[in-house]
């Protein structure tokens, strides 16, 4: 399990660096920049949420292999609920950056969701 976790962690770090770099370029040269603290907070949240989600899947994969897909689905739903809770303080006060932050948050969330889904499907099919 530790080897699988380290393998996932290396893939997650490389994928996170890729999306971080692309988003940084878009943020720096694009028409909708975010403040650096919001930018770092956004990526940190998604990185650690993905790490937590996959850790739950790995633990379930070891204990209940036949239910690992359902655990991934439940962990993804839990991650989405936590994401909404994370997003609410940024969009409810209706500040200048609220709509921009919410849109970029959703795009990055979708990237991580697809990344996790692909790796989980590969793990379940192996």
KADA-V909210 format. One record per backbone hydrogen bond with DSSP energy under -0.5 kcal/mol. NH is the residue of the N-H (numbers start at 0). CO is the residue of the C=O. If there is no record, write none. Layout:
# KADA-V909210
nh->(NH,NH)
co->(CO,CO)
This chain:
# KADA-V909210
nh->(4,5,6,7,8,9,10,11,12,13,14,15,16,17,18,19,20,21,22,23,24,25,26,27,28,29,38,39,40,41,42,43,44,45,46,47,48,49,50,51,52,53,54,55,56,57,58,59,60,61,62,63,66,67,70,71,72,73,74,75,76,77,78,79,80,81,82,83,84,85,86,87,88,89,90,90,91,93,97,100,101,102,103,104,105,106,107,108,109,110,111,112,113,114,115,116,117,118,119,120,121,122,123,124,125)
co->(0,1,2,3,4,5,6,7,8,9,10,11,12,13,14,15,16,17,18,19,20,21,22,23,24,25,34,35,36,37,38,39,40,41,42,43,44,45,46,47,48,49,50,51,52,53,54,55,56,57,58,59,63,64,66,67,68,69,70,71,72,73,74,75,76,77,78,79,80,81,82,83,84,86,86,87,87,90,94,96,97,98,99,100,101,102,103,104,105,106,107,108,109,110,111,112,113,114,115,116,117,118,119,120,121)
